Amino acid sequence: MVSITSDVQLWTVVSDLPGRVRVRWNPALFNVETLRHTRLVLGGCPWLLGFRINPLAGSLCIHVRSDHRSKLEELLALAFDPGGTQLEPDCEALVRSRRASRVLLHGGVCTGILLFDLLIPLPLTLLVGLSSVMIWPRILTGLRSLFKGETDYDLMELGLSGLMLFQGLPEEVLLDLSIHDGTGLMQQSMLPAEETGSPKRLLQRLEERIHLTSPDPDQKTICLSDAKRGQKYLIHAEQMCPLRSRVECGDLLVIDKRINGDWQPRWLKQGDGVKAGALVIKGKGVLSLQTELDNDPTYALLHKQQTHSGLEDNVLADDLASIGRWMNPFLLLSSGALIATGAGHAALAPLQFTPLHNWEQSVSGARLTAVADLKLHNVNIHNPNTLSSFGRVKHLVVTFSGLNHHRGINLEEHRIEDGLAEGSLVRLLSGIQSWLVEEGGPSIWADQLRKIDNPTAIDSVTIESASRRFNVVTATGERYLVEPGVTESPSTSDVPEILQPLTIFRDGNAIGRITMTVCPDDHWIQASSWLKRQGIKLHVVSTLPPKQLRTSVHSLGIPDGQIHGGCDGAKRVALVRRLQGQSQTGVAYLGYLIQDLAALELADVSIGMRVEDDSLFISELCDLTIPTNAGWIPRLIELSRRLQSTENGNFGLITTTQLISTLATVVGWIPPLQTILLADLPMLIAELHNILSVERVGYPAGDAGTQLAAFTSRHDDR
């Protein structure tokens, strides 16, 4: 049980309806770390049907079955009070927060001095003294660059401020500092710091969140990071096996959906091995660890930092990098030469001619504008540079389990016994699944079976350990046997089919069969068509046998060469490497299973989906996370390509306008105050250009109706 020692009310129940509870948390206790912790706890709960967090309103909506309602208070206590599971402070986020506070204070003081001077003119000597104090951070930054032997933008800024002070222009210095702090603060505020995840961070969460309960009641729970090989621990229904283990005692019914997408339940008995990630849906027992966290290959990827895409850098930026190495020293020398000749006003021109730096700021602004806009639509960009990379990929690899998170399955009923009512076999299957769900298990077959009218009332279901057969007793006393079919070519693959045909027997006689085929949802069918028009090849990988996989993804209309059945984790890595080696373009990968970890790490762009089965929060390791609406993928590719064009166009805009203002300053056509304003004007125009490019992004013409319908649908925060 969980004990709450604080006297502060952590949450208040706003509404409590059947299947849905809405609560509001205490705003005094809310912070970024608490929000992250709340998502972690709720996302890892297997019996929640869904949840949605509204950080702005401070509310949480939870969808939960009535039989689990009594456990909700305990779950909320864990979710809202980090307490004993409080993680170490996020040092990077803390540093960013403090830096933003300093920038805000500095910019506010500069602006305040200017406003005060407008109301009550201050003596020039006092203004020069105040300006000298306010440029002290810029002096420190410039000195650090000088000690490193670099002549970057910081030295240009320092030179410009010093020259204006030398000429008795303190107001211009304060204005320049205010504008600089304001633009910097805006960009920092849009950085996706809250959502950024790293393998090391995720591994730390796993270590501190997962505890093993010893079968010895006198021993305390053991943190996963401290568990050693041979350690015994208890496990029961709705728990996931964290590391490779062996059953010491007890019978467990498990599924491997979080490993390879296999929904077929199987019984494990004493001596059987249990894979890391296997979910127990029935039974309890004692397991012993066969490996430690540092040695389990399942988590090998999490022990090293995520590599970044080789496509991240803008193509134009590579060409301009060499120019920047000599441009700044040349401009500094030019300004010094003008000062030596007595042309102090003209010396301002070279120091404010910084098109390369301003263009780089424009590129960052374009990406952060898109990040902020997409976040409103529940699309999180963890790595803003992905927005430049995504438009240049030529291959998209998708794990088969990611094609249908709405669990659409085509059911075909084949009646053998004469006189059997139409739909009776499907109603029996619906009744079996409803009984399993009520007993605390997951939906083994399809979610739409819950919507079948008048499902057969079931009294009991027994799953045999060896054959996976279901012995069913209905409420009327009738007995049925539901037996999975046999894979057509069992010798060609040791991977079982996810959805085998089911043969139903009554009194020893077969009365019918049900064949089930998982099919991509409508979003994926539309996305496949749009990707083809964009020149992107869609690949599907799965552990399913090739023939069954081709049948399942037939509606996508992709060639057989892009359908990869019998594909485990190692083969997925090999596929990504082969596609990357075919050309200089990149590969994007969408996945969330344990077998997808290594391929996600290797891909140029990694994509995660916000799904309930992402128990390891693999999506936090990805470059971007999208809802279950696959239509976001072609839209993001189009956005990336438009941003790339906008970034290149902004370079010409910034260079031209700065060149004009620089020449006007040299010949003395504009005073110093206008020099500062004109130097920042191109940045304003470029930012407006960025906003327009994000707002205009869309799909190819001709699909407006279907596109609008697809992209106005919104899903919960799962």
VEXMAR-631604 format. One record per residue (C-alpha): residue in three letters; x, y, z. Coordinates in steps of 0.2 Angstrom, whole numbers, plus 5000, padded with zeros to 4 digits. Layout:
VEXMAR-631604
ALAXYZ
...
***
This chain:
VEXMAR-631604
MET500050005000
VAL500550184997
SER500650305012
ILE500550495010
THR501350585024
SER501050765018
ASP499550855025
VAL499250955009
GLN497850894998
LEU498750834982
TRP497150834971
THR495250864971
VAL494050754962
VAL492950874950
SER491850734943
ASP491650554945
LEU490650474931
PRO490550284926
GLY492150254917
ARG492850424918
VAL493550524933
ARG494150704932
VAL495350784945
ARG496250944948
TRP497950954956
ASN498551074969
PRO499351214958
ALA500551254973
LEU501351084970
PHE501451084951
ASN503051094942
VAL503951014927
GLU504650874936
THR502950824944
LEU502150834927
ARG503450714920
HIS503250604935
THR501350604933
ARG501550554914
LEU502750414919
VAL501650334932
LEU500050344923
GLY500850284906
GLY501550134915
CYS499850074922
PRO499249934912
TRP497349944918
LEU497050124913
LEU496050144897
GLY496750314894
PHE497150484901
ARG497350664896
ILE498350794905
ASN497950984903
PRO499451074911
LEU498651244908
ALA497051204917
GLY497951094930
SER496750954927
LEU496850764923
CYS495450664915
ILE495650474917
HIS494650334909
VAL494550174920
ARG493550024921
SER492350014936
ASP493249854943
HIS494849954944
ARG494050114951
SER494450064969
LYS496350064965
LEU496350244957
GLU496650334973
GLU498250234976
LEU498850264958
LEU498550454960
ALA499550454976
LEU500950384966
ALA500750504951
PHE500550664960
ASP501850644974
PRO503550594968
GLY504050564986
GLY505250414987
THR505350404968
GLN505950584966
LEU507250584953
GLU508850684953
PRO508550864947
ASP508750884928
CYS510350984928
GLU510151044910
ALA508351104913
LEU508951184929
VAL510351274921
ARG509151334907
SER507951404919
ARG509251504929
ARG510051564913
ALA508251624907
SER507951714923
ARG509651804922
VAL509251854904
LEU507551914909
LEU508252024923
HIS509552094912
GLY508452134898
GLY507152214910
VAL508452324918
CYS509052384901
THR507252424895
GLY506852504912
ILE508352624911
LEU507752674893
LEU505952704898
PHE506552804914
ASP507652904902
LEU506252944891
LEU505153014906
ILE506553094915
PRO508153134905
LEU509653064914
PRO511453144913
LEU512553074899
THR513853024911
LEU512652924921
LEU511952834906
VAL513652794900
GLY514052724917
LEU512452614918
SER512752554900
SER514552504905
VAL513852404919
MET512552324908
ILE513752264895
TRP514852174908
PRO514052004903
ARG514452034885
ILE516252074890
LEU516451914899
THR515751814884
GLY516851904872
LEU518451874883
ARG517951684884
SER517951684865
LEU519551774864
PHE520451654876
LYS519851514865
GLY520651594850
GLU518951614842
THR518351774833
ASP516451744833
TYR514851844835
ASP515151874853
LEU516751984849
MET515752074836
GLU514452114848
LEU515752174861
GLY516552284848
LEU514952364843
SER514452404861
GLY516152464865
LEU516252584850
MET514552654853
LEU515052694871
PHE516652764865
GLN515652884854
GLY514452934868
LEU512952834862
PRO512352744878
GLU510452734873
GLU510952644857
VAL511952514868
LEU510452484880
LEU509252464865
ASP510352334857
LEU510552244873
SER508652244876
ILE508252184858
HIS509652044860
ASP508951984877
GLY507151984871
THR507551884855
GLY508651764865
LEU507251734878
MET505951704865
GLN506951564858
GLN507451494875
SER505551484879
MET505151384864
LEU506551254867
PRO505751084870
ALA506751054886
GLU505250974895
GLU505050844882
THR506850804878
GLY507350634883
SER508950534883
PRO509450354885
LYS510350384901
ARG508850484908
LEU507650344903
LEU508850214910
GLN508850314927
ARG506950314927
LEU506850124924
GLU508150094938
GLU507250204951
ARG505450164946
ILE505549974945
HIS505749884961
LEU505749694964
THR504749614978
SER505749474987
PRO504749314991
ASP505549335009
PRO504349455018
ASP505749505029
GLN506749585015
LYS506349755008
THR506049784990
ILE507549784978
CYS507949924966
LEU508149864948
SER509849934947
ASP510449844963
ALA509649674958
LYS510949534954
ARG510949374944
GLY509949244953
GLN508949364963
LYS507149294966
TYR505649404965
LEU503749394965
ILE502749434950
HIS500849434947
ALA499549484934
GLU499749654926
GLN501549664929
MET502949664916
CYS504549554918
PRO505949684918
LEU507449574914
ARG507749404907
SER507149284920
ARG506649104924
VAL505149034932
GLU505548954949
CYS503748914954
GLY501948954949
ASP501048954933
LEU501049114922
LEU500049164907
VAL501049294897
ILE501049384881
ASP502449464871
LYS501549604863
ARG502849734870
ILE504249634863
ASN503749584846
GLY501849624844
ASP501349444848
TRP499649444856
GLN499449254858
PRO499449204877
ARG500549064882
TRP500748974899
LEU502448964907
LYS502848834921
GLN504348804932
GLY505948804923
ASP505348904908
GLY506249064902
VAL505349234902
LYS505949374891
ALA506249544896
GLY504649644892
ALA503449494894
LEU501749544901
VAL500949434914
ILE499049434911
LYS498549294923
GLY499349194938
LYS500749234950
GLY502449154954
VAL504249174958
LEU505549224945
SER507449224946
LEU508449344937
GLN509549274923
THR510549434920
GLU510749604927
LEU510249774920
ASP511949814914
ASN512149654905
ASP510349624898
PRO510549654879
THR508749714879
TYR509349884887
ALA511049884879
LEU510550034868
LEU510150134884
HIS511850134890
LYS512550254877
GLN511950424871
GLN510850434856
THR511750464840
HIS511150614830
SER510650604812
GLY511950644798
LEU510650744789
GLU510350874803
ASP511451014796
ASN510751124783
VAL511551104766
LEU511851294765
ALA512551304782
ASP513951184777
ASP514451294762
LEU514451444773
ALA515451374788
SER517151404779
ILE516651584775
GLY516251624793
ARG518051574799
TRP518751724790
MET517351844789
ASN517251904807
PRO519151934808
PHE519052034792
LEU517652134798
LEU518452174815
LEU520052224806
SER519052334794
SER518152424809
GLY519852454817
ALA520552524801
LEU519052644800
ILE519252704818
ALA521152734815
THR520652844801
GLY519452944812
ALA517852874803
GLY517052824820
HIS515252824813
ALA515752724798
ALA516652594809
LEU514952544816
ALA514552464799
PRO515752314798
LEU515252274816
GLN513352264813
PHE513652164797
THR513251994803
PRO512251904790
LEU512851724794
HIS512451734813
ASN510751814809
TRP510351684797
GLU510851544810
GLN509751634822
SER508351634809
VAL508551444806
SER508351414824
GLY506851524825
ALA506051434810
ARG506251274819
LEU505651334836
THR504151414828
ALA503651254820
VAL504051154837
ALA502851274846
ASP501551264833
LEU501551074832
LYS501551054851
LEU499851134851
HIS499250984840
ASN500050854852
VAL501550824841
ASN503150844851
ILE504850874843
HIS506250824855
ASN507650864843
PRO507251024833
ASN508550984820
THR507450844814
LEU506350974805
SER507750994793
SER508250814792
PHE506450744789
GLY506150814772
ARG507750734765
VAL507350554770
LYS506850434756
HIS506350284766
LEU505150264780
VAL505250094790
VAL503650054801
THR503449914813
PHE501849814808
SER501149844826
GLY501150034823
LEU500050014808
ASN498449994818
HIS498350064835
HIS496450064834
ARG496549874833
GLY495549854817
ILE495449674813
ASN494449594798
LEU493449454805
GLU492749314793
GLU491549194800
HIS491449024791
ARG490048914798
ILE490248724796
GLU488748654806
ASP487048674797
GLY485848784806
LEU487148884815
ALA486449064817
GLU487449204807
GLY488649294819
SER488549164833
LEU490349124832
VAL490849314833
ARG489749334848
LEU490549184856
LEU492249264853
SER491649434860
GLY491049344876
ILE492649254878
GLN493649424877
SER492449514888
TRP492649384901
LEU494549394900
VAL494549584901
GLU493449574917
GLU494649454924
GLY496049584923
GLY496749534906
PRO497049634890
SER495949624874
ILE496849474866
TRP496049494849
ALA495149654844
ASP494449804853
GLN492949814841
LEU492349644848
ARG491849744864
LYS490549834853
ILE489749674847
ASP487849664852
ASN487249524863
PRO488949434866
THR488849264873
ALA488749254892
ILE490249154898
ASP490449064915
SER492249014914
VAL493749014902
THR495248894904
ILE496848924893
GLU497848764891
SER499748784893
ALA500348674879
SER499148704864
ARG498448884869
ARG496748814867
PHE495248894876
ASN494048784885
VAL492448884887
VAL490948854897
THR489448974894
ALA488149034906
THR486948914899
GLY488148764902
GLU488648734884
ARG490548684882
TYR491548744868
LEU493348724863
VAL494248864853
GLU495848804845
PRO497148914836
GLY497548854818
VAL499248794813
THR500548904804
GLU500548854785
SER502448834785
PRO503048804803
SER504748744797
THR505148904789
SER504949014804
ASP505048984823
VAL503949144826
PRO502149114829
GLU500849204819
ILE500049344829
LEU498249304824
GLN498049124819
PRO496349054812
LEU495248994826
THR494248834825
ILE492748814836
PHE492248644842
ARG490648594852
ASP490448414859
GLY492048364849
ASN491348424832
ALA491948574823
ILE490548694820
GLY491548834812
ARG493048944809
ILE493549124811
THR494949204802
MET495649364807
THR496749484798
VAL497549644805
CYS497349784793
PRO498149954793
ASP496850094798
ASP496250224786
HIS497550354792
TRP498950234786
ILE498050194769
GLN497950384766
ALA499750414772
SER500450284761
SER499650364746
TRP500350534751
LEU502050464755
LYS502150394737
ARG501850564730
GLN503150634740
GLY504450514734
ILE504550414750
LYS504650224750
LEU503650144764
HIS504349984772
VAL503449874784
VAL504349754796
SER503649614807
THR504049454814
LEU502449384805
PRO502849254791
PRO503049354774
LYS501549284766
GLN500349334781
LEU501149504782
ARG500949534763
THR499049484765
SER498849604780
VAL499649754772
HIS498949734755
SER497849884757
LEU499349994758
GLY499849964740
ILE501649944742
PRO502749824732
ASP503349654739
GLY505149714740
GLN504549834754
ILE503749704765
HIS504949624776
GLY504149474786
GLY505049364798
CYS506049514803
ASP506749514821
GLY507849654829
ALA509449604821
LYS508649604804
ARG507849774806
VAL509549844810
ALA510249764794
LEU508749834784
VAL509050014790
ARG510949994786
ARG510549924769
LEU509350064765
GLN510550204771
GLY511950124760
GLN510950134744
SER511050324743
GLN511550484752
THR509850514758
GLY509150454775
VAL508050334783
ALA506650364795
TYR506050234807
LEU504350224817
GLY504250094831
TYR503950064849
LEU504249884853
ILE505849814862
GLN506449744845
ASP506349924837
LEU507649994850
ALA509249964840
ALA508450014823
LEU507750174831
GLU509550214837
LEU510250184820
ALA508950284809
ASP509250454803
VAL507550514810
SER506750414824
ILE504850424826
GLY503850374841
MET501950354843
ARG501050404859
VAL500250234862
GLU499750134878
ASP500849994874
ASP502450104875
SER502750044893
LEU504650074892
PHE504350254885
ILE505350214870
SER504550364862
GLU505550484873
LEU507050424865
CYS506450464848
ASP506750634838
LEU504850664837
THR503250594844
ILE501650594835
PRO499850544840
THR499150384832
ASN498550474817
ALA499850424804
GLY499350564793
TRP500550674803
ILE502050594794
PRO501750664777
ARG501250824784
LEU502850844794
ILE503950794779
GLU503050934769
LEU503351054783
SER505251004784
ARG505451034765
ARG504551204766
LEU505651254781
GLN507151204771
SER506651314757
THR506151454769
GLU507851444778
ASN508751464761
GLY507651604756
ASN507951694772
PHE509851694769
GLY509651804754
LEU508351914762
ILE509551944778
THR511051964767
THR510252094755
THR509452204769
GLN511052204780
LEU512152244765
ILE511052394761
SER510952454779
THR512852434781
LEU513252534765
ALA512052664771
THR512952674788
VAL514652694779
VAL514152844769
GLY513252924784
TRP511452914777
ILE510752844794
PRO511152894812
PRO511752754824
LEU510052724832
GLN509352684815
THR510852574812
ILE510352464827
LEU508552454822
LEU508952414804
ALA510252284809
ASP508752184818
LEU507452224805
PRO507952074794
MET507751954809
LEU505952024811
ILE505551994792
ALA506351824793
GLU505351774808
LEU503651824799
HIS504251724784
ASN504551574796
ILE502751594804
LEU501951604786
SER502851444780
VAL502251344795
GLU500451404793
ARG500451374775
VAL501051194776
GLY499851064769
TYR499550914758
PRO499650904739
ALA498150984731
GLY496650874727
ASP496350794744
ALA495650934754
GLY494150854760
THR494850694766
GLN496450784772
LEU495350894783
ALA494350754790
ALA495950654794
PHE496850794802
THR495450874812
SER495350704822
ARG496250714839
HIS496650574851
ASP496950564869
ASP498650584877
ARG499050404876
***
